[in-house]
Amino acid sequence: MKNMKIVTVFILVLSTVFFACVESTKQLYAPAVIDENHSQLVLIQVETRKTTKPAEVFVSVEPLVGLETQKSLTIANQVSRDFLERNGIEANCDYIVTIPQKNVKYVEGPSAGAAITLMMIAAAENKDLRNDTVITGTIEENGRVGQVGGLTLKAEVAYRNGFRKFLTSEISNSEKIELLMLKNYYNITVIQASDINQLYNFMTSNYSIKENLALKPENRQEFMNATLAHWYRDGIRNVTNKMIMDAEEELKTTKQEYWANFESRLANAKNAFETGNYYTAANIAFLLLIDEETSKFNLTNIVEEYRNTKNCIDSFANRDKTMDNFEIVGGAEARYLWSIVRLNQSISENE
């Protein structure tokens, strides 16, 4: 009886034993957007050091680190320690985060949060990380991988630097359209991870995450009957009808992976049009046409697209604004000026 009690106590003690944090260093490249057209890979390093004091996070003073990045590091620290403790590893390590690259002067933003969290965990366990994948995504307090912007720029710079897998958070339909275009051109695999558990399993083992860029159909929208009483009613109606017809024609040559989503949006545009909601119908059809053209865009014809866009902008004719037409003319001028700015930020035909 006495021996049985000893065995029981021994088992209970074993069940509460934590493995100690390991001292090691891990590195990953994280993509960073520089401007509207450019991005670069930034090497981030996380080192673990054992401590008998309350564990902390230290960041090198060069390059300068912005407030958003500091907040992201705080969340990464907590999520990583929670993960380790859930898996029986005592989080008694300090984390030292550095940016070894000399050409990086300032780091800001939360988009490397998921990658840093992963490196903190892997360094504490001294786990190897796969080296064929670039990660972008924030880390949230509940361990979810959050969305970030500039995905096409980031995926492109990953490919150009030899990476063939691009891992990010779960993404929206509009982002999938852009990434599908890039995937078809570069043959890069786009993977979505919902939380730190999926990210960790994929990056430390043979665990696979199925690529899922399928576009979901949009829900059918119902509209109240509307009446447009302005003098330009017929003009708006005709323009909207033309855009819907153009979108329907473009749909005929759309690739299968886009079709269900585009078809559902076309149906919503028609529904809005038939109920007299011409502005709404025009907006749906306009955005659909953009996505249809984007889905067929080939980087080899960028010069032709640049010229066509410039010719379209150059043909814009100003019209005097009055109280009656201000709503239409003012909106047209705003889009015209926006188009000029965007074209100037794009790649010129001589570059």
N, C-alpha and C positions, 0 to 999 in steps of 0.2 A: 504493500500500500504506500509506504514511504517512497519507494523507488518510482512508483507511478506518479506521485506528486512532483518529484524532481523532473521527470520527463516532461510532464505537462508544463511546468514553469519554464523549462528549457525551450520548448516549442513556442511559448508565448514571447519569450525574449527574442528568439530568432525572427518572429513575425514583425518586430518593431525595429530591427536592425536596419540602418541606412548605410549605403556605401558612400565612401568619401568622394568629394569632388576631385577630379584629376587635373593636374596642371598641363595645359596644352595650348596650341595656337591653331586657329582655323581662319581661312581666307575665302572670300567669294567676291566675284565681280557683280556690282549692281548698276543698272543703267540709269543715267540721269539726263534729263532734258535740259539743253542749254538755251535754245531759243525755238522759234516756230519751225525751223527746218533741221535742227541739228541736235544730236545727243552724243553722249560718250559713256564708256564703261568706267566706273570708279572702283578701285580695289579697296575692299574693307577688310580689316583684320580684327579678330576678337581673341584675346589671350585670357586664360584663367590662372589665378594665383591663389593658393590656399591662404586662409586667414583665420585667426582666432577671434578677431573682432567682428562686429556686425558687417556683413558683406556689402560692398558698394560697387558702383560703376564709375570708372575713370575714363575720361576722353582726352586725347592729346590736344594741345593748344593750337597746333597747326595741322591742317587748315582750321580756320574759324568755323564753328558749328552753330547754326542758327537755332532759335527757340523751338521751332517745330521739330527739328531733329532731336533736340534735347528731350522734349516731351516724349517723342517716339522711343528714345533709349530708355526712359523711365518705365514705359509700358512694357517694352521688350524685356527689361530686367525682371519685372514682376511675373510676366507670363512664363518666362524661362524657368524661374525658380519654382513656380507652381507646378510646371510640367515635371521637373526633376523630382520634386518631393512626392508627387503622385506615383512616380516610378521607382521610389525607394532610394533616391540619391540625395544625400545631404548637400544642400546648396551653400556650402561654407567656402565659397570662392569669391574673390573680387574679379570683376570683368574689366579688362583694359581694352578700349576700342580705339583703333587708330586708322588713319588713311595714309598708307605708305607712299602714294603717288605724289611726286613733287610738283606736278603741273596743276594740282587742284588747290585753289586758294580759299574757297568758301563752300560749305556744304549746308544746304537747307532743304527742308521738306521731310515728310514721313514715309516716302515710298520705299525706303530700304528697311523698314521696320520688321517685316516678316523674315527677310534674309538675316538680319542681325539677331533676331530671336533664335533662329535656327542655329546660327554659329555659336551663340551662348550655350545652348543645350549640348551641341556636338562637342564643344571644347571641354565642357565640364565632364562629359563621358569619354572624351578622346575618341569620338566616332568619326570615321572617314565620311566625307561628303562627295557625292558624284561631281565630276568636273566638266560635264557636258551641258550644263543647264544654267541659264541666267534667270534670276528671280526678281520680280518687282511686285510690291504690294505692301500696304500698311499692316500693322498689327493692332488689333483692338484688345481691350482689357479682358474680354471673354475668350481670347485666343483665336478669334476669327481673323482671316486674312481679308483686309479691306481693299476697295477699289482705288486705283490711281489713274492719272491721265497720261497722255502721250504714248499709248501702247504701241502704235505703229512705228514711231521713231525708235522706241526702245527695242522692239523686236528686230528692226532693221540693223541697228548697231550691234546687237547680239550676233546676228548672222554674219555681218561683215568682219567680226572678230573671231569667227570660227565655231560659234556655238550653234547647235542644231535643235536645242530644246529651249522653249521660252515658257516659264511658269509664272502665272499671275493668279489673281483672285477670280471668283466667278464674275463673268462680265455680261454687259447688256447686249441686246441685239445689234445696236448701231456699232458697237465696238467689234462685234463678231464679223460684221460685214467688212470692215477695214482689215481685220486680221486675216480673214479668208482670202482677200485679195493679195495680201502680202505672202500668205502661205503658198498660194498657187504660183507665185512668182519665184519665191526663194526656197520652197520646199522645206520650211521650218515647222516643227511640231509645236503646237500651242497647247499647253496643259493648264487646267484650272484646279486650284486647291482651295477648299472652303475654309480650312482651319489649320492650326499649327500641327495637329496630329497627322493630317494627310500630307502636309509639306514635309514633316520629319520622316514619315514612312517612305515617301518617294525618294528623298535625297540621301537616305542612309541604308537602303536595302534594294532588293529587286522588286519591291512593291510598285505596281503600275497604276497609273491613273489614265483612264481612257480619254483620249482627246474628244471633246464634245463641243464642236462649233456649230451644231445644227441650230438654225434659226427657227424659233417658235412662231406659229401664226399669232397675230394679234387678235384680241377678243373683238367680236362684232360690236360696233358702237351704234346706239340709237339716238336719233336727233328729233327735236321738236320741229314742227313746221315753222318756217320763218319767211318773212317778206322783206325784201330790200327795196326801199322807196327812193333811193338816191337817183339822180339823173344818169349816173354811170352804171346803172343796174345791168343793162344789156351788155355793156362792154365787159364788166366783171364776169357775167355769166358766160360769155363767149370765150374769154381767156381761160376760165376755169375748165370749161368743157374741152377746150383744145389740150390743156395739160393732162386731163384724164385720158383722153384718146391717145396722147403720146405715151403716157405711162402704160396703157394697155398694149400698145404696139411694142414697146420695149420688153414687156413681160414675155412676149412670144419667143424671144431669144435669150431668156434668162436661164442661167445654170440651175440644175435641180436643187442644189443646196440652199438657194435663195428663194425658190419659187413659192413655197407655202407662205412665207412671211410677206413677200411682195403682193401675192394674190389677195391676202386678207386685208392689206392696207388699201389696195385698189378698191375692194368692195366697200370699205368704209368711206373712201372718197366719193364713190358713186352714191352711197346712201346719203351723205351730207348734201351732195348736189341735188339729188331728187327731192329733198325736203326744203330746198331754198337756202341752205346754209352755205352760200358760195365762198365766203372767206375761209371757212373751215375746210371745205372741200379743196379749195385752191392750195391751202397750206399742206394738207395731207398729200395731195398729188405732187406738189413742188418738192417736198422732202423725199417722196418715193422716187421721183425722177432722178434726184441727186444720188440716191443709193443704188438705183439701177445702173446709172452710168459708172458709179464707183466700182460696182461689182464686175464690170466689164473692162475696167481701166487696165491698161498695160503700160508699165514704166517705160517701154521702148517708144511709145508715142507721146511722150511728155512735151516735146517741142511743138508738135502739132496742136496739142491741147492748149498750150500756153498761147500760141498765136490766135487760135479761135477765141479764147477768152478775152484776149487783148482787143481783138477786132470788135467783139460784142460790146465791150466797155467804151471803145472809141466811138461807137455809133450812137451812144446815148445822147438824146436831144433834151435840153432843158426846156421847161415850160413855166411860165409865170404862175406863181401861187396866188390863189384867191381864197376867200372864205369858203367857197363852194367846193374847190378841188384840193384844199390843203391836205386832207386826209390821204388822198392818193398820191399827189405830187411829193409831199413831204416824205412819205414812206419810200417812194421810188428814189429820191435823192439820198436818203440814208443808206439804202442798199447799194446805190451807185458808189458812194464814198467808201463804204465797207469793202466793196469789190476792188477798188483801187488799192487800198491798204493791203488786202490779202494778196493781190497779184504781185505787188512790190516786195512782199515778204517771201514769195515763192521763188523757185529756181528760174532764172532767166534763160532764154534760149541760147545764150552764148556761154553758159557755164557748163 
